[in-house]
Amino acid sequence: MQTVEVDVRQVPPPQRHPLIFSTFDRLAPGQTMVLVNDHDPKPLYYQLSFERSGQFEWEYLEQGPEVWRVAIRRK
């Protein structure tokens, strides 16, 4: 299954979460998106946990200091 990479480092901050959520919502069950960001996306984790509870798995692939990469898999 294809992994989708979403690099939001050049995306204006107000557009980042809507882009990430719309990408996540298009994932098939079992499909993974890799989020690339310039800071720890922990607030996104909490938002996903609230709005998509039980629908995803979260795994850090790289944790800074300049680049964070997170695999977000749709259950």
PDB file of N, CA, C and O in Angstrom:
ATOM      1  N   MET A   1       0.846  -1.182   0.000  1.00  0.00           N
ATOM      2  CA  MET A   1       0.000   0.000   0.000  1.00  0.00           C
ATOM      3  C   MET A   1       0.891   1.246   0.000  1.00  0.00           C
ATOM      4  O   MET A   1       1.883   1.299   0.727  1.00  0.00           O
ATOM      5  N   GLN A   2       0.554   2.210  -0.783  1.00  0.00           N
ATOM      6  CA  GLN A   2       1.361   3.412  -0.938  1.00  0.00           C
ATOM      7  C   GLN A   2       1.319   4.298   0.308  1.00  0.00           C
ATOM      8  O   GLN A   2       0.268   4.516   0.911  1.00  0.00           O
ATOM      9  N   THR A   3       2.507   4.803   0.671  1.00  0.00           N
ATOM     10  CA  THR A   3       2.607   5.770   1.765  1.00  0.00           C
ATOM     11  C   THR A   3       2.541   7.165   1.169  1.00  0.00           C
ATOM     12  O   THR A   3       3.173   7.441   0.149  1.00  0.00           O
ATOM     13  N   VAL A   4       1.792   8.029   1.793  1.00  0.00           N
ATOM     14  CA  VAL A   4       1.630   9.406   1.347  1.00  0.00           C
ATOM     15  C   VAL A   4       2.487  10.290   2.235  1.00  0.00           C
ATOM     16  O   VAL A   4       2.382  10.216   3.459  1.00  0.00           O
ATOM     17  N   GLU A   5       3.345  11.137   1.637  1.00  0.00           N
ATOM     18  CA  GLU A   5       4.138  12.065   2.439  1.00  0.00           C
ATOM     19  C   GLU A   5       3.513  13.449   2.361  1.00  0.00           C
ATOM     20  O   GLU A   5       3.179  13.937   1.282  1.00  0.00           O
ATOM     21  N   VAL A   6       3.362  14.072   3.526  1.00  0.00           N
ATOM     22  CA  VAL A   6       2.807  15.423   3.617  1.00  0.00           C
ATOM     23  C   VAL A   6       3.852  16.294   4.315  1.00  0.00           C
ATOM     24  O   VAL A   6       4.042  16.199   5.528  1.00  0.00           O
ATOM     25  N   ASP A   7       4.520  17.134   3.543  1.00  0.00           N
ATOM     26  CA  ASP A   7       5.542  18.028   4.076  1.00  0.00           C
ATOM     27  C   ASP A   7       4.897  19.398   4.256  1.00  0.00           C
ATOM     28  O   ASP A   7       4.606  20.092   3.282  1.00  0.00           O
ATOM     29  N   VAL A   8       4.679  19.779   5.509  1.00  0.00           N
ATOM     30  CA  VAL A   8       3.970  21.033   5.773  1.00  0.00           C
ATOM     31  C   VAL A   8       4.909  22.184   6.140  1.00  0.00           C
ATOM     32  O   VAL A   8       4.453  23.249   6.556  1.00  0.00           O
ATOM     33  N   ARG A   9       6.203  21.974   5.989  1.00  0.00           N
ATOM     34  CA  ARG A   9       7.154  23.013   6.404  1.00  0.00           C
ATOM     35  C   ARG A   9       6.989  24.314   5.630  1.00  0.00           C
ATOM     36  O   ARG A   9       7.289  25.382   6.164  1.00  0.00           O
ATOM     37  N   GLN A  10       6.521  24.253   4.390  1.00  0.00           N
ATOM     38  CA  GLN A  10       6.342  25.469   3.594  1.00  0.00           C
ATOM     39  C   GLN A  10       4.876  25.918   3.525  1.00  0.00           C
ATOM     40  O   GLN A  10       4.553  26.905   2.865  1.00  0.00           O
ATOM     41  N   VAL A  11       4.005  25.193   4.202  1.00  0.00           N
ATOM     42  CA  VAL A  11       2.574  25.516   4.201  1.00  0.00           C
ATOM     43  C   VAL A  11       2.307  26.538   5.305  1.00  0.00           C
ATOM     44  O   VAL A  11       2.782  26.359   6.427  1.00  0.00           O
ATOM     45  N   PRO A  12       1.557  27.605   5.014  1.00  0.00           N
ATOM     46  CA  PRO A  12       1.235  28.576   6.065  1.00  0.00           C
ATOM     47  C   PRO A  12       0.552  27.887   7.256  1.00  0.00           C
ATOM     48  O   PRO A  12      -0.324  27.045   7.059  1.00  0.00           O
ATOM     49  N   PRO A  13       0.945  28.235   8.484  1.00  0.00           N
ATOM     50  CA  PRO A  13       0.399  27.554   9.672  1.00  0.00           C
ATOM     51  C   PRO A  13      -1.119  27.399   9.713  1.00  0.00           C
ATOM     52  O   PRO A  13      -1.589  26.328  10.099  1.00  0.00           O
ATOM     53  N   PRO A  14      -1.919  28.408   9.336  1.00  0.00           N
ATOM     54  CA  PRO A  14      -3.379  28.201   9.425  1.00  0.00           C
ATOM     55  C   PRO A  14      -3.900  27.113   8.473  1.00  0.00           C
ATOM     56  O   PRO A  14      -5.009  26.611   8.656  1.00  0.00           O
ATOM     57  N   GLN A  15      -3.114  26.754   7.469  1.00  0.00           N
ATOM     58  CA  GLN A  15      -3.556  25.752   6.485  1.00  0.00           C
ATOM     59  C   GLN A  15      -3.046  24.347   6.788  1.00  0.00           C
ATOM     60  O   GLN A  15      -3.457  23.385   6.140  1.00  0.00           O
ATOM     61  N   ARG A  16      -2.160  24.224   7.762  1.00  0.00           N
ATOM     62  CA  ARG A  16      -1.512  22.927   8.013  1.00  0.00           C
ATOM     63  C   ARG A  16      -2.484  21.861   8.508  1.00  0.00           C
ATOM     64  O   ARG A  16      -2.579  20.792   7.903  1.00  0.00           O
ATOM     65  N   HIS A  17      -3.206  22.126   9.591  1.00  0.00           N
ATOM     66  CA  HIS A  17      -4.087  21.093  10.137  1.00  0.00           C
ATOM     67  C   HIS A  17      -5.209  20.721   9.167  1.00  0.00           C
ATOM     68  O   HIS A  17      -5.502  19.533   9.029  1.00  0.00           O
ATOM     69  N   PRO A  18      -5.856  21.686   8.483  1.00  0.00           N
ATOM     70  CA  PRO A  18      -6.860  21.283   7.493  1.00  0.00           C
ATOM     71  C   PRO A  18      -6.288  20.375   6.408  1.00  0.00           C
ATOM     72  O   PRO A  18      -6.945  19.421   5.993  1.00  0.00           O
ATOM     73  N   LEU A  19      -5.064  20.664   5.941  1.00  0.00           N
ATOM     74  CA  LEU A  19      -4.422  19.817   4.924  1.00  0.00           C
ATOM     75  C   LEU A  19      -4.155  18.422   5.478  1.00  0.00           C
ATOM     76  O   LEU A  19      -4.414  17.423   4.806  1.00  0.00           O
ATOM     77  N   ILE A  20      -3.642  18.354   6.691  1.00  0.00           N
ATOM     78  CA  ILE A  20      -3.330  17.056   7.298  1.00  0.00           C
ATOM     79  C   ILE A  20      -4.597  16.241   7.512  1.00  0.00           C
ATOM     80  O   ILE A  20      -4.620  15.047   7.212  1.00  0.00           O
ATOM     81  N   PHE A  21      -5.650  16.865   8.026  1.00  0.00           N
ATOM     82  CA  PHE A  21      -6.908  16.141   8.262  1.00  0.00           C
ATOM     83  C   PHE A  21      -7.539  15.674   6.951  1.00  0.00           C
ATOM     84  O   PHE A  21      -8.041  14.553   6.876  1.00  0.00           O
ATOM     85  N   SER A  22      -7.521  16.513   5.927  1.00  0.00           N
ATOM     86  CA  SER A  22      -8.122  16.086   4.647  1.00  0.00           C
ATOM     87  C   SER A  22      -7.319  14.949   4.031  1.00  0.00           C
ATOM     88  O   SER A  22      -7.891  14.050   3.414  1.00  0.00           O
ATOM     89  N   THR A  23      -6.003  14.980   4.191  1.00  0.00           N
ATOM     90  CA  THR A  23      -5.164  13.883   3.679  1.00  0.00           C
ATOM     91  C   THR A  23      -5.449  12.612   4.469  1.00  0.00           C
ATOM     92  O   THR A  23      -5.615  11.544   3.880  1.00  0.00           O
ATOM     93  N   PHE A  24      -5.507  12.714   5.786  1.00  0.00           N
ATOM     94  CA  PHE A  24      -5.807  11.545   6.622  1.00  0.00           C
ATOM     95  C   PHE A  24      -7.159  10.941   6.248  1.00  0.00           C
ATOM     96  O   PHE A  24      -7.289   9.722   6.141  1.00  0.00           O
ATOM     97  N   ASP A  25      -8.150  11.784   6.054  1.00  0.00           N
ATOM     98  CA  ASP A  25      -9.496  11.295   5.751  1.00  0.00           C
ATOM     99  C   ASP A  25      -9.572  10.571   4.411  1.00  0.00           C
ATOM    100  O   ASP A  25     -10.498   9.792   4.187  1.00  0.00           O
ATOM    101  N   ARG A  26      -8.618  10.813   3.520  1.00  0.00           N
ATOM    102  CA  ARG A  26      -8.586  10.119   2.229  1.00  0.00           C
ATOM    103  C   ARG A  26      -7.805   8.807   2.269  1.00  0.00           C
ATOM    104  O   ARG A  26      -7.825   8.044   1.303  1.00  0.00           O
ATOM    105  N   LEU A  27      -7.116   8.541   3.380  1.00  0.00           N
ATOM    106  CA  LEU A  27      -6.357   7.302   3.493  1.00  0.00           C
ATOM    107  C   LEU A  27      -7.289   6.099   3.587  1.00  0.00           C
ATOM    108  O   LEU A  27      -8.344   6.159   4.217  1.00  0.00           O
ATOM    109  N   ALA A  28      -6.880   5.013   2.951  1.00  0.00           N
ATOM    110  CA  ALA A  28      -7.604   3.752   3.094  1.00  0.00           C
ATOM    111  C   ALA A  28      -7.176   3.107   4.414  1.00  0.00           C
ATOM    112  O   ALA A  28      -6.074   3.376   4.893  1.00  0.00           O
ATOM    113  N   PRO A  29      -8.015   2.271   5.006  1.00  0.00           N
ATOM    114  CA  PRO A  29      -7.592   1.560   6.218  1.00  0.00           C
ATOM    115  C   PRO A  29      -6.279   0.816   5.958  1.00  0.00           C
ATOM    116  O   PRO A  29      -6.131   0.121   4.953  1.00  0.00           O
ATOM    117  N   GLY A  30      -5.339   0.977   6.881  1.00  0.00           N
ATOM    118  CA  GLY A  30      -4.029   0.352   6.739  1.00  0.00           C
ATOM    119  C   GLY A  30      -3.004   1.222   6.026  1.00  0.00           C
ATOM    120  O   GLY A  30      -1.810   0.925   6.060  1.00  0.00           O
ATOM    121  N   GLN A  31      -3.448   2.275   5.392  1.00  0.00           N
ATOM    122  CA  GLN A  31      -2.541   3.163   4.676  1.00  0.00           C
ATOM    123  C   GLN A  31      -1.906   4.156   5.654  1.00  0.00           C
ATOM    124  O   GLN A  31      -2.510   4.525   6.661  1.00  0.00           O
ATOM    125  N   THR A  32      -0.685   4.578   5.341  1.00  0.00           N
ATOM    126  CA  THR A  32       0.075   5.465   6.212  1.00  0.00           C
ATOM    127  C   THR A  32       0.416   6.750   5.495  1.00  0.00           C
ATOM    128  O   THR A  32       0.724   6.756   4.303  1.00  0.00           O
ATOM    129  N   MET A  33       0.356   7.843   6.243  1.00  0.00           N
ATOM    130  CA  MET A  33       0.911   9.093   5.747  1.00  0.00           C
ATOM    131  C   MET A  33       2.083   9.451   6.639  1.00  0.00           C
ATOM    132  O   MET A  33       2.047   9.229   7.850  1.00  0.00           O
ATOM    133  N   VAL A  34       3.131  10.010   6.030  1.00  0.00           N
ATOM    134  CA  VAL A  34       4.281  10.470   6.790  1.00  0.00           C
ATOM    135  C   VAL A  34       4.228  11.985   6.800  1.00  0.00           C
ATOM    136  O   VAL A  34       4.314  12.635   5.758  1.00  0.00           O
ATOM    137  N   LEU A  35       4.087  12.530   7.983  1.00  0.00           N
ATOM    138  CA  LEU A  35       4.042  13.973   8.166  1.00  0.00           C
ATOM    139  C   LEU A  35       5.465  14.479   8.384  1.00  0.00           C
ATOM    140  O   LEU A  35       6.200  13.941   9.213  1.00  0.00           O
ATOM    141  N   VAL A  36       5.851  15.514   7.638  1.00  0.00           N
ATOM    142  CA  VAL A  36       7.156  16.151   7.800  1.00  0.00           C
ATOM    143  C   VAL A  36       6.888  17.570   8.286  1.00  0.00           C
ATOM    144  O   VAL A  36       6.148  18.322   7.652  1.00  0.00           O
ATOM    145  N   ASN A  37       7.504  17.935   9.432  1.00  0.00           N
ATOM    146  CA  ASN A  37       7.216  19.222  10.044  1.00  0.00           C
ATOM    147  C   ASN A  37       8.494  19.833  10.605  1.00  0.00           C
ATOM    148  O   ASN A  37       9.504  19.147  10.762  1.00  0.00           O
ATOM    149  N   ASP A  38       8.441  21.128  10.905  1.00  0.00           N
ATOM    150  CA  ASP A  38       9.607  21.833  11.435  1.00  0.00           C
ATOM    151  C   ASP A  38       9.569  21.968  12.954  1.00  0.00           C
ATOM    152  O   ASP A  38      10.423  22.634  13.539  1.00  0.00           O
ATOM    153  N   HIS A  39       8.586  21.341  13.595  1.00  0.00           N
ATOM    154  CA  HIS A  39       8.494  21.322  15.056  1.00  0.00           C
ATOM    155  C   HIS A  39       7.745  20.059  15.463  1.00  0.00           C
ATOM    156  O   HIS A  39       7.121  19.399  14.632  1.00  0.00           O
ATOM    157  N   ASP A  40       7.813  19.736  16.734  1.00  0.00           N
ATOM    158  CA  ASP A  40       7.116  18.552  17.238  1.00  0.00           C
ATOM    159  C   ASP A  40       5.613  18.742  17.057  1.00  0.00           C
ATOM    160  O   ASP A  40       5.048  19.690  17.602  1.00  0.00           O
ATOM    161  N   PRO A  41       4.956  17.865  16.306  1.00  0.00           N
ATOM    162  CA  PRO A  41       3.517  18.030  16.048  1.00  0.00           C
ATOM    163  C   PRO A  41       2.629  17.457  17.144  1.00  0.00           C
ATOM    164  O   PRO A  41       1.524  16.995  16.859  1.00  0.00           O
ATOM    165  N   LYS A  42       3.086  17.478  18.381  1.00  0.00           N
ATOM    166  CA  LYS A  42       2.301  16.933  19.494  1.00  0.00           C
ATOM    167  C   LYS A  42       0.899  17.535  19.592  1.00  0.00           C
ATOM    168  O   LYS A  42      -0.045  16.795  19.871  1.00  0.00           O
ATOM    169  N   PRO A  43       0.710  18.866  19.372  1.00  0.00           N
ATOM    170  CA  PRO A  43      -0.671  19.390  19.404  1.00  0.00           C
ATOM    171  C   PRO A  43      -1.579  18.717  18.365  1.00  0.00           C
ATOM    172  O   PRO A  43      -2.771  18.526  18.606  1.00  0.00           O
ATOM    173  N   LEU A  44      -1.008  18.362  17.216  1.00  0.00           N
ATOM    174  CA  LEU A  44      -1.778  17.649  16.201  1.00  0.00           C
ATOM    175  C   LEU A  44      -2.195  16.276  16.723  1.00  0.00           C
ATOM    176  O   LEU A  44      -3.319  15.832  16.487  1.00  0.00           O
ATOM    177  N   TYR A  45      -1.290  15.610  17.429  1.00  0.00           N
ATOM    178  CA  TYR A  45      -1.624  14.309  18.016  1.00  0.00           C
ATOM    179  C   TYR A  45      -2.850  14.431  18.915  1.00  0.00           C
ATOM    180  O   TYR A  45      -3.770  13.616  18.835  1.00  0.00           O
ATOM    181  N   TYR A  46      -2.858  15.459  19.775  1.00  0.00           N
ATOM    182  CA  TYR A  46      -3.998  15.633  20.677  1.00  0.00           C
ATOM    183  C   TYR A  46      -5.281  15.955  19.911  1.00  0.00           C
ATOM    184  O   TYR A  46      -6.358  15.486  20.277  1.00  0.00           O
ATOM    185  N   GLN A  47      -5.169  16.750  18.856  1.00  0.00           N
ATOM    186  CA  GLN A  47      -6.350  17.076  18.055  1.00  0.00           C
ATOM    187  C   GLN A  47      -6.870  15.829  17.336  1.00  0.00           C
ATOM    188  O   GLN A  47      -8.076  15.582  17.309  1.00  0.00           O
ATOM    189  N   LEU A  48      -5.956  15.044  16.752  1.00  0.00           N
ATOM    190  CA  LEU A  48      -6.374  13.796  16.101  1.00  0.00           C
ATOM    191  C   LEU A  48      -7.011  12.849  17.113  1.00  0.00           C
ATOM    192  O   LEU A  48      -8.017  12.204  16.818  1.00  0.00           O
ATOM    193  N   SER A  49      -6.423  12.768  18.304  1.00  0.00           N
ATOM    194  CA  SER A  49      -6.970  11.884  19.343  1.00  0.00           C
ATOM    195  C   SER A  49      -8.396  12.259  19.708  1.00  0.00           C
ATOM    196  O   SER A  49      -9.224  11.393  19.994  1.00  0.00           O
ATOM    197  N   PHE A  50      -8.678  13.557  19.696  1.00  0.00           N
ATOM    198  CA  PHE A  50     -10.014  14.036  20.024  1.00  0.00           C
ATOM    199  C   PHE A  50     -10.977  13.843  18.852  1.00  0.00           C
ATOM    200  O   PHE A  50     -12.089  13.347  19.034  1.00  0.00           O
ATOM    201  N   GLU A  51     -10.546  14.238  17.646  1.00  0.00           N
ATOM    202  CA  GLU A  51     -11.460  14.253  16.498  1.00  0.00           C
ATOM    203  C   GLU A  51     -11.520  12.939  15.720  1.00  0.00           C
ATOM    204  O   GLU A  51     -12.493  12.685  15.010  1.00  0.00           O
ATOM    205  N   ARG A  52     -10.479  12.096  15.849  1.00  0.00           N
ATOM    206  CA  ARG A  52     -10.443  10.813  15.131  1.00  0.00           C
ATOM    207  C   ARG A  52     -10.042   9.701  16.093  1.00  0.00           C
ATOM    208  O   ARG A  52      -9.230   8.836  15.764  1.00  0.00           O
ATOM    209  N   SER A  53     -10.623   9.741  17.280  1.00  0.00           N
ATOM    210  CA  SER A  53     -10.294   8.790  18.340  1.00  0.00           C
ATOM    211  C   SER A  53     -10.395   7.343  17.850  1.00  0.00           C
ATOM    212  O   SER A  53     -11.398   6.937  17.263  1.00  0.00           O
ATOM    213  N   GLY A  54      -9.329   6.576  18.107  1.00  0.00           N
ATOM    214  CA  GLY A  54      -9.325   5.159  17.746  1.00  0.00           C
ATOM    215  C   GLY A  54      -9.130   4.870  16.281  1.00  0.00           C
ATOM    216  O   GLY A  54      -9.177   3.707  15.881  1.00  0.00           O
ATOM    217  N   GLN A  55      -8.912   5.887  15.460  1.00  0.00           N
ATOM    218  CA  GLN A  55      -8.825   5.683  14.018  1.00  0.00           C
ATOM    219  C   GLN A  55      -7.396   5.695  13.480  1.00  0.00           C
ATOM    220  O   GLN A  55      -7.189   5.496  12.283  1.00  0.00           O
ATOM    221  N   PHE A  56      -6.391   5.929  14.358  1.00  0.00           N
ATOM    222  CA  PHE A  56      -5.037   6.075  13.836  1.00  0.00           C
ATOM    223  C   PHE A  56      -3.992   5.532  14.812  1.00  0.00           C
ATOM    224  O   PHE A  56      -4.246   5.361  16.004  1.00  0.00           O
ATOM    225  N   GLU A  57      -2.811   5.270  14.257  1.00  0.00           N
ATOM    226  CA  GLU A  57      -1.625   4.940  15.044  1.00  0.00           C
ATOM    227  C   GLU A  57      -0.576   5.992  14.716  1.00  0.00           C
ATOM    228  O   GLU A  57      -0.493   6.446  13.575  1.00  0.00           O
ATOM    229  N   TRP A  58       0.213   6.378  15.687  1.00  0.00           N
ATOM    230  CA  TRP A  58       1.170   7.477  15.586  1.00  0.00           C
ATOM    231  C   TRP A  58       2.551   6.951  15.941  1.00  0.00           C
ATOM    232  O   TRP A  58       2.728   6.367  17.010  1.00  0.00           O
ATOM    233  N   GLU A  59       3.534   7.144  15.067  1.00  0.00           N
ATOM    234  CA  GLU A  59       4.891   6.689  15.352  1.00  0.00           C
ATOM    235  C   GLU A  59       5.894   7.730  14.881  1.00  0.00           C
ATOM    236  O   GLU A  59       5.933   8.084  13.703  1.00  0.00           O
ATOM    237  N   TYR A  60       6.702   8.213  15.811  1.00  0.00           N
ATOM    238  CA  TYR A  60       7.771   9.145  15.427  1.00  0.00           C
ATOM    239  C   TYR A  60       8.843   8.384  14.645  1.00  0.00           C
ATOM    240  O   TYR A  60       9.299   7.325  15.077  1.00  0.00           O
ATOM    241  N   LEU A  61       9.237   8.924  13.502  1.00  0.00           N
ATOM    242  CA  LEU A  61      10.327   8.372  12.712  1.00  0.00           C
ATOM    243  C   LEU A  61      11.597   9.201  12.897  1.00  0.00           C
ATOM    244  O   LEU A  61      12.708   8.678  12.814  1.00  0.00           O
ATOM    245  N   GLU A  62      11.422  10.484  13.146  1.00  0.00           N
ATOM    246  CA  GLU A  62      12.525  11.409  13.365  1.00  0.00           C
ATOM    247  C   GLU A  62      12.026  12.504  14.302  1.00  0.00           C
ATOM    248  O   GLU A  62      10.926  13.025  14.116  1.00  0.00           O
ATOM    249  N   GLN A  63      12.831  12.859  15.314  1.00  0.00           N
ATOM    250  CA  GLN A  63      12.384  13.814  16.327  1.00  0.00           C
ATOM    251  C   GLN A  63      13.363  14.974  16.480  1.00  0.00           C
ATOM    252  O   GLN A  63      14.012  15.125  17.515  1.00  0.00           O
ATOM    253  N   GLY A  64      13.459  15.788  15.434  1.00  0.00           N
ATOM    254  CA  GLY A  64      14.211  17.037  15.496  1.00  0.00           C
ATOM    255  C   GLY A  64      15.709  16.862  15.573  1.00  0.00           C
ATOM    256  O   GLY A  64      16.229  15.757  15.419  1.00  0.00           O
ATOM    257  N   PRO A  65      16.391  17.953  15.812  1.00  0.00           N
ATOM    258  CA  PRO A  65      15.865  19.238  16.264  1.00  0.00           C
ATOM    259  C   PRO A  65      15.294  20.120  15.151  1.00  0.00           C
ATOM    260  O   PRO A  65      14.582  21.081  15.441  1.00  0.00           O
ATOM    261  N   GLU A  66      15.591  19.813  13.882  1.00  0.00           N
ATOM    262  CA  GLU A  66      15.098  20.671  12.799  1.00  0.00           C
ATOM    263  C   GLU A  66      13.939  20.067  12.029  1.00  0.00           C
ATOM    264  O   GLU A  66      13.088  20.789  11.510  1.00  0.00           O
ATOM    265  N   VAL A  67      13.906  18.737  11.955  1.00  0.00           N
ATOM    266  CA  VAL A  67      12.851  18.063  11.190  1.00  0.00           C
ATOM    267  C   VAL A  67      12.229  16.973  12.051  1.00  0.00           C
ATOM    268  O   VAL A  67      12.925  16.193  12.701  1.00  0.00           O
ATOM    269  N   TRP A  68      10.917  16.940  12.037  1.00  0.00           N
ATOM    270  CA  TRP A  68      10.158  15.858  12.677  1.00  0.00           C
ATOM    271  C   TRP A  68       9.433  15.110  11.570  1.00  0.00           C
ATOM    272  O   TRP A  68       8.839  15.710  10.675  1.00  0.00           O
ATOM    273  N   ARG A  69       9.495  13.787  11.651  1.00  0.00           N
ATOM    274  CA  ARG A  69       8.760  12.929  10.711  1.00  0.00           C
ATOM    275  C   ARG A  69       7.941  11.947  11.543  1.00  0.00           C
ATOM    276  O   ARG A  69       8.460  11.264  12.426  1.00  0.00           O
ATOM    277  N   VAL A  70       6.647  11.899  11.234  1.00  0.00           N
ATOM    278  CA  VAL A  70       5.732  11.049  11.985  1.00  0.00           C
ATOM    279  C   VAL A  70       4.924  10.199  11.008  1.00  0.00           C
ATOM    280  O   VAL A  70       4.330  10.713  10.060  1.00  0.00           O
ATOM    281  N   ALA A  71       4.912   8.901  11.254  1.00  0.00           N
ATOM    282  CA  ALA A  71       4.050   7.997  10.485  1.00  0.00           C
ATOM    283  C   ALA A  71       2.698   7.953  11.174  1.00  0.00           C
ATOM    284  O   ALA A  71       2.599   7.609  12.352  1.00  0.00           O
ATOM    285  N   ILE A  72       1.651   8.307  10.424  1.00  0.00           N
ATOM    286  CA  ILE A  72       0.280   8.269  10.943  1.00  0.00           C
ATOM    287  C   ILE A  72      -0.474   7.262  10.086  1.00  0.00           C
ATOM    288  O   ILE A  72      -0.729   7.497   8.905  1.00  0.00           O
ATOM    289  N   ARG A  73      -0.826   6.137  10.702  1.00  0.00           N
ATOM    290  CA  ARG A  73      -1.478   5.038   9.988  1.00  0.00           C
ATOM    291  C   ARG A  73      -2.960   5.024  10.320  1.00  0.00           C
ATOM    292  O   ARG A  73      -3.364   5.116  11.479  1.00  0.00           O
ATOM    293  N   ARG A  74      -3.758   4.906   9.263  1.00  0.00           N
ATOM    294  CA  ARG A  74      -5.213   4.810   9.476  1.00  0.00           C
ATOM    295  C   ARG A  74      -5.570   3.379   9.799  1.00  0.00           C
ATOM    296  O   ARG A  74      -5.221   2.458   9.060  1.00  0.00           O
ATOM    297  N   LYS A  75      -6.277   3.191  10.921  1.00  0.00           N
ATOM    298  CA  LYS A  75      -6.698   1.837  11.333  1.00  0.00           C
ATOM    299  C   LYS A  75      -7.860   1.364  10.489  1.00  0.00           C
ATOM    300  O   LYS A  75      -8.354   0.253  10.684  1.00  0.00           O
TER     301      LYS A  75
END
